[in-house]
Each structure stands twice: as C-alpha cells, then as structure tokens.
Amino acid sequence: MRPRLVVAVAVGGALGALARHLLSVAFPDTSTAFPWTTFGINVAGSFLLALLPALAAVRRHDLLPPLLGTGVLGGFTTLSTYAEQTRALTASGHATTAALYVAGTLAACLVAVALADRLSTVAQRREFEAEEGDL
C-alpha cells in the first residue's frame, strides 16, 4: 500500500472522528431517548459518501476519494455507537425506541444514499472507483 494513501486515510479518519465527537458533545444523546445526534451523523455521512462520485474534483484526484470517503466519512459515521445505543435503549426498557432507531436509521440512510446516487452518473461512479473510491 502506498504511504501517501495510508496517511490520507489516517488524517481523514482522525478529522471525521473529531467532527463526530464534537457533535456528540454539543448535542449529547441520552440512553433513554431517540439518539438523534448519531442518527443525523449516520444519515448525513451516508448521503455525503454516496455524493462523492458526483464531485469532479474528488473523482480526478487520486487521494481525495480515500481521504474523504474511507477517511473522513469512515471516521465520521459510526456503527459501533449505533449498536451500543440500541443495546442501551433495549437494556433500559425502551425496546420500541430501539426498534424505531434501528429501522429508522437503516431506512433513512438508504433514502439518503438513493438521493445522492441520483446526482451522479454510472460513468462518474466508475471513474470514482478507479481513483481508489472503493476502499
């Protein structure tokens, strides 16, 4: 693996994780309410990741897809927090909220990806993948 690529992903991941942390501090979720902050982070991250192929500057620079996709948005979105919040909601007797969170996050992320996907063409997505966009 190319060292520049590793550095790009690492720097991007750190920036994405920092952004997620700052949002979670600014808008903390509780263990008994719907986790809106994490929900928003995951939906926004899904949309932005699916939007990357539509951006010509990203497609044409070999480091931007891994920096922004795998790095920033990989560090920004969070499956582990989503799973832990679901577990905590269930353990605290809020199974209905947990079920709504699981299904709602999945549905909203799929809609976000479908919407963003409509903003790029098949050719643009292939070009993006050729530039390491599928890491």
MODELLER restraints for C-alpha pairs under 7 A, 6 or more apart:
rsr = mdl.restraints
at = mdl.atoms
rsr.add(forms.Gaussian(group=physical.xy_distance, feature=features.Distance(at['CA:5:A'], at['CA:63:A']), mean=6.51, stdev=0.5))
rsr.add(forms.Gaussian(group=physical.xy_distance, feature=features.Distance(at['CA:8:A'], at['CA:63:A']), mean=6.71, stdev=0.5))
rsr.add(forms.Gaussian(group=physical.xy_distance, feature=features.Distance(at['CA:8:A'], at['CA:66:A']), mean=6.79, stdev=0.5))
rsr.add(forms.Gaussian(group=physical.xy_distance, feature=features.Distance(at['CA:8:A'], at['CA:67:A']), mean=4.88, stdev=0.5))
rsr.add(forms.Gaussian(group=physical.xy_distance, feature=features.Distance(at['CA:9:A'], at['CA:66:A']), mean=5.77, stdev=0.5))
rsr.add(forms.Gaussian(group=physical.xy_distance, feature=features.Distance(at['CA:9:A'], at['CA:67:A']), mean=4.89, stdev=0.5))
rsr.add(forms.Gaussian(group=physical.xy_distance, feature=features.Distance(at['CA:9:A'], at['CA:70:A']), mean=6.21, stdev=0.5))
rsr.add(forms.Gaussian(group=physical.xy_distance, feature=features.Distance(at['CA:9:A'], at['CA:71:A']), mean=4.25, stdev=0.5))
rsr.add(forms.Gaussian(group=physical.xy_distance, feature=features.Distance(at['CA:10:A'], at['CA:71:A']), mean=6.23, stdev=0.5))
rsr.add(forms.Gaussian(group=physical.xy_distance, feature=features.Distance(at['CA:11:A'], at['CA:71:A']), mean=6.90, stdev=0.5))
rsr.add(forms.Gaussian(group=physical.xy_distance, feature=features.Distance(at['CA:12:A'], at['CA:67:A']), mean=5.05, stdev=0.5))
rsr.add(forms.Gaussian(group=physical.xy_distance, feature=features.Distance(at['CA:12:A'], at['CA:68:A']), mean=6.22, stdev=0.5))
rsr.add(forms.Gaussian(group=physical.xy_distance, feature=features.Distance(at['CA:12:A'], at['CA:71:A']), mean=3.97, stdev=0.5))
rsr.add(forms.Gaussian(group=physical.xy_distance, feature=features.Distance(at['CA:12:A'], at['CA:72:A']), mean=4.14, stdev=0.5))
rsr.add(forms.Gaussian(group=physical.xy_distance, feature=features.Distance(at['CA:13:A'], at['CA:71:A']), mean=3.95, stdev=0.5))
rsr.add(forms.Gaussian(group=physical.xy_distance, feature=features.Distance(at['CA:13:A'], at['CA:72:A']), mean=4.71, stdev=0.5))
rsr.add(forms.Gaussian(group=physical.xy_distance, feature=features.Distance(at['CA:13:A'], at['CA:74:A']), mean=6.30, stdev=0.5))
rsr.add(forms.Gaussian(group=physical.xy_distance, feature=features.Distance(at['CA:13:A'], at['CA:75:A']), mean=4.35, stdev=0.5))
rsr.add(forms.Gaussian(group=physical.xy_distance, feature=features.Distance(at['CA:14:A'], at['CA:75:A']), mean=6.55, stdev=0.5))
rsr.add(forms.Gaussian(group=physical.xy_distance, feature=features.Distance(at['CA:15:A'], at['CA:72:A']), mean=5.88, stdev=0.5))
rsr.add(forms.Gaussian(group=physical.xy_distance, feature=features.Distance(at['CA:16:A'], at['CA:71:A']), mean=6.97, stdev=0.5))
rsr.add(forms.Gaussian(group=physical.xy_distance, feature=features.Distance(at['CA:16:A'], at['CA:72:A']), mean=4.14, stdev=0.5))
rsr.add(forms.Gaussian(group=physical.xy_distance, feature=features.Distance(at['CA:16:A'], at['CA:73:A']), mean=5.86, stdev=0.5))
rsr.add(forms.Gaussian(group=physical.xy_distance, feature=features.Distance(at['CA:16:A'], at['CA:75:A']), mean=4.44, stdev=0.5))
rsr.add(forms.Gaussian(group=physical.xy_distance, feature=features.Distance(at['CA:16:A'], at['CA:76:A']), mean=4.10, stdev=0.5))
rsr.add(forms.Gaussian(group=physical.xy_distance, feature=features.Distance(at['CA:17:A'], at['CA:75:A']), mean=4.53, stdev=0.5))
rsr.add(forms.Gaussian(group=physical.xy_distance, feature=features.Distance(at['CA:17:A'], at['CA:76:A']), mean=4.91, stdev=0.5))
rsr.add(forms.Gaussian(group=physical.xy_distance, feature=features.Distance(at['CA:19:A'], at['CA:76:A']), mean=6.53, stdev=0.5))
rsr.add(forms.Gaussian(group=physical.xy_distance, feature=features.Distance(at['CA:20:A'], at['CA:76:A']), mean=5.22, stdev=0.5))
rsr.add(forms.Gaussian(group=physical.xy_distance, feature=features.Distance(at['CA:24:A'], at['CA:37:A']), mean=6.44, stdev=0.5))
rsr.add(forms.Gaussian(group=physical.xy_distance, feature=features.Distance(at['CA:27:A'], at['CA:37:A']), mean=6.33, stdev=0.5))
rsr.add(forms.Gaussian(group=physical.xy_distance, feature=features.Distance(at['CA:29:A'], at['CA:35:A']), mean=5.15, stdev=0.5))
rsr.add(forms.Gaussian(group=physical.xy_distance, feature=features.Distance(at['CA:29:A'], at['CA:36:A']), mean=6.87, stdev=0.5))
rsr.add(forms.Gaussian(group=physical.xy_distance, feature=features.Distance(at['CA:29:A'], at['CA:37:A']), mean=6.43, stdev=0.5))
rsr.add(forms.Gaussian(group=physical.xy_distance, feature=features.Distance(at['CA:31:A'], at['CA:85:A']), mean=6.76, stdev=0.5))
rsr.add(forms.Gaussian(group=physical.xy_distance, feature=features.Distance(at['CA:31:A'], at['CA:88:A']), mean=5.97, stdev=0.5))
rsr.add(forms.Gaussian(group=physical.xy_distance, feature=features.Distance(at['CA:31:A'], at['CA:89:A']), mean=5.89, stdev=0.5))
rsr.add(forms.Gaussian(group=physical.xy_distance, feature=features.Distance(at['CA:32:A'], at['CA:89:A']), mean=5.76, stdev=0.5))
rsr.add(forms.Gaussian(group=physical.xy_distance, feature=features.Distance(at['CA:32:A'], at['CA:92:A']), mean=6.89, stdev=0.5))
rsr.add(forms.Gaussian(group=physical.xy_distance, feature=features.Distance(at['CA:32:A'], at['CA:94:A']), mean=6.68, stdev=0.5))
rsr.add(forms.Gaussian(group=physical.xy_distance, feature=features.Distance(at['CA:34:A'], at['CA:97:A']), mean=6.25, stdev=0.5))
rsr.add(forms.Gaussian(group=physical.xy_distance, feature=features.Distance(at['CA:34:A'], at['CA:101:A']), mean=6.69, stdev=0.5))
rsr.add(forms.Gaussian(group=physical.xy_distance, feature=features.Distance(at['CA:38:A'], at['CA:82:A']), mean=6.83, stdev=0.5))
rsr.add(forms.Gaussian(group=physical.xy_distance, feature=features.Distance(at['CA:39:A'], at['CA:105:A']), mean=6.06, stdev=0.5))
rsr.add(forms.Gaussian(group=physical.xy_distance, feature=features.Distance(at['CA:41:A'], at['CA:77:A']), mean=6.05, stdev=0.5))
rsr.add(forms.Gaussian(group=physical.xy_distance, feature=features.Distance(at['CA:42:A'], at['CA:77:A']), mean=5.01, stdev=0.5))
rsr.add(forms.Gaussian(group=physical.xy_distance, feature=features.Distance(at['CA:42:A'], at['CA:78:A']), mean=6.61, stdev=0.5))
rsr.add(forms.Gaussian(group=physical.xy_distance, feature=features.Distance(at['CA:43:A'], at['CA:108:A']), mean=6.24, stdev=0.5))
rsr.add(forms.Gaussian(group=physical.xy_distance, feature=features.Distance(at['CA:43:A'], at['CA:109:A']), mean=4.79, stdev=0.5))
rsr.add(forms.Gaussian(group=physical.xy_distance, feature=features.Distance(at['CA:43:A'], at['CA:112:A']), mean=6.46, stdev=0.5))
rsr.add(forms.Gaussian(group=physical.xy_distance, feature=features.Distance(at['CA:45:A'], at['CA:73:A']), mean=5.79, stdev=0.5))
rsr.add(forms.Gaussian(group=physical.xy_distance, feature=features.Distance(at['CA:45:A'], at['CA:76:A']), mean=6.79, stdev=0.5))
rsr.add(forms.Gaussian(group=physical.xy_distance, feature=features.Distance(at['CA:45:A'], at['CA:77:A']), mean=5.73, stdev=0.5))
rsr.add(forms.Gaussian(group=physical.xy_distance, feature=features.Distance(at['CA:46:A'], at['CA:109:A']), mean=5.80, stdev=0.5))
rsr.add(forms.Gaussian(group=physical.xy_distance, feature=features.Distance(at['CA:46:A'], at['CA:112:A']), mean=6.41, stdev=0.5))
rsr.add(forms.Gaussian(group=physical.xy_distance, feature=features.Distance(at['CA:46:A'], at['CA:113:A']), mean=5.93, stdev=0.5))
rsr.add(forms.Gaussian(group=physical.xy_distance, feature=features.Distance(at['CA:47:A'], at['CA:112:A']), mean=4.78, stdev=0.5))
rsr.add(forms.Gaussian(group=physical.xy_distance, feature=features.Distance(at['CA:47:A'], at['CA:113:A']), mean=5.05, stdev=0.5))
rsr.add(forms.Gaussian(group=physical.xy_distance, feature=features.Distance(at['CA:47:A'], at['CA:116:A']), mean=5.70, stdev=0.5))
rsr.add(forms.Gaussian(group=physical.xy_distance, feature=features.Distance(at['CA:49:A'], at['CA:69:A']), mean=5.89, stdev=0.5))
rsr.add(forms.Gaussian(group=physical.xy_distance, feature=features.Distance(at['CA:49:A'], at['CA:73:A']), mean=6.59, stdev=0.5))
rsr.add(forms.Gaussian(group=physical.xy_distance, feature=features.Distance(at['CA:50:A'], at['CA:113:A']), mean=5.41, stdev=0.5))
rsr.add(forms.Gaussian(group=physical.xy_distance, feature=features.Distance(at['CA:50:A'], at['CA:116:A']), mean=5.48, stdev=0.5))
rsr.add(forms.Gaussian(group=physical.xy_distance, feature=features.Distance(at['CA:50:A'], at['CA:117:A']), mean=5.76, stdev=0.5))
rsr.add(forms.Gaussian(group=physical.xy_distance, feature=features.Distance(at['CA:51:A'], at['CA:116:A']), mean=4.90, stdev=0.5))
rsr.add(forms.Gaussian(group=physical.xy_distance, feature=features.Distance(at['CA:51:A'], at['CA:117:A']), mean=6.33, stdev=0.5))
rsr.add(forms.Gaussian(group=physical.xy_distance, feature=features.Distance(at['CA:51:A'], at['CA:119:A']), mean=6.97, stdev=0.5))
rsr.add(forms.Gaussian(group=physical.xy_distance, feature=features.Distance(at['CA:52:A'], at['CA:58:A']), mean=6.64, stdev=0.5))
rsr.add(forms.Gaussian(group=physical.xy_distance, feature=features.Distance(at['CA:53:A'], at['CA:59:A']), mean=6.19, stdev=0.5))
rsr.add(forms.Gaussian(group=physical.xy_distance, feature=features.Distance(at['CA:53:A'], at['CA:120:A']), mean=6.14, stdev=0.5))
rsr.add(forms.Gaussian(group=physical.xy_distance, feature=features.Distance(at['CA:53:A'], at['CA:124:A']), mean=5.71, stdev=0.5))
rsr.add(forms.Gaussian(group=physical.xy_distance, feature=features.Distance(at['CA:53:A'], at['CA:125:A']), mean=5.10, stdev=0.5))
rsr.add(forms.Gaussian(group=physical.xy_distance, feature=features.Distance(at['CA:53:A'], at['CA:128:A']), mean=5.33, stdev=0.5))
rsr.add(forms.Gaussian(group=physical.xy_distance, feature=features.Distance(at['CA:54:A'], at['CA:119:A']), mean=5.97, stdev=0.5))
rsr.add(forms.Gaussian(group=physical.xy_distance, feature=features.Distance(at['CA:54:A'], at['CA:120:A']), mean=4.38, stdev=0.5))
rsr.add(forms.Gaussian(group=physical.xy_distance, feature=features.Distance(at['CA:54:A'], at['CA:124:A']), mean=6.41, stdev=0.5))
rsr.add(forms.Gaussian(group=physical.xy_distance, feature=features.Distance(at['CA:58:A'], at['CA:64:A']), mean=5.30, stdev=0.5))
rsr.add(forms.Gaussian(group=physical.xy_distance, feature=features.Distance(at['CA:58:A'], at['CA:65:A']), mean=5.98, stdev=0.5))
rsr.add(forms.Gaussian(group=physical.xy_distance, feature=features.Distance(at['CA:59:A'], at['CA:65:A']), mean=6.94, stdev=0.5))
rsr.add(forms.Gaussian(group=physical.xy_distance, feature=features.Distance(at['CA:59:A'], at['CA:127:A']), mean=6.23, stdev=0.5))
rsr.add(forms.Gaussian(group=physical.xy_distance, feature=features.Distance(at['CA:59:A'], at['CA:128:A']), mean=4.75, stdev=0.5))
rsr.add(forms.Gaussian(group=physical.xy_distance, feature=features.Distance(at['CA:59:A'], at['CA:131:A']), mean=6.41, stdev=0.5))
rsr.add(forms.Gaussian(group=physical.xy_distance, feature=features.Distance(at['CA:62:A'], at['CA:131:A']), mean=5.14, stdev=0.5))
rsr.add(forms.Gaussian(group=physical.xy_distance, feature=features.Distance(at['CA:62:A'], at['CA:132:A']), mean=6.77, stdev=0.5))
rsr.add(forms.Gaussian(group=physical.xy_distance, feature=features.Distance(at['CA:65:A'], at['CA:131:A']), mean=6.76, stdev=0.5))
rsr.add(forms.Gaussian(group=physical.xy_distance, feature=features.Distance(at['CA:65:A'], at['CA:132:A']), mean=6.17, stdev=0.5))
rsr.add(forms.Gaussian(group=physical.xy_distance, feature=features.Distance(at['CA:65:A'], at['CA:133:A']), mean=4.69, stdev=0.5))
rsr.add(forms.Gaussian(group=physical.xy_distance, feature=features.Distance(at['CA:66:A'], at['CA:132:A']), mean=6.28, stdev=0.5))
rsr.add(forms.Gaussian(group=physical.xy_distance, feature=features.Distance(at['CA:66:A'], at['CA:133:A']), mean=5.98, stdev=0.5))
rsr.add(forms.Gaussian(group=physical.xy_distance, feature=features.Distance(at['CA:66:A'], at['CA:135:A']), mean=6.65, stdev=0.5))
rsr.add(forms.Gaussian(group=physical.xy_distance, feature=features.Distance(at['CA:69:A'], at['CA:133:A']), mean=6.97, stdev=0.5))
rsr.add(forms.Gaussian(group=physical.xy_distance, feature=features.Distance(at['CA:70:A'], at['CA:135:A']), mean=6.41, stdev=0.5))
rsr.add(forms.Gaussian(group=physical.xy_distance, feature=features.Distance(at['CA:86:A'], at['CA:98:A']), mean=5.10, stdev=0.5))
rsr.add(forms.Gaussian(group=physical.xy_distance, feature=features.Distance(at['CA:89:A'], at['CA:95:A']), mean=6.30, stdev=0.5))
rsr.add(forms.Gaussian(group=physical.xy_distance, feature=features.Distance(at['CA:89:A'], at['CA:97:A']), mean=6.94, stdev=0.5))
rsr.add(forms.Gaussian(group=physical.xy_distance, feature=features.Distance(at['CA:89:A'], at['CA:98:A']), mean=5.45, stdev=0.5))
rsr.add(forms.Gaussian(group=physical.xy_distance, feature=features.Distance(at['CA:90:A'], at['CA:98:A']), mean=5.94, stdev=0.5))
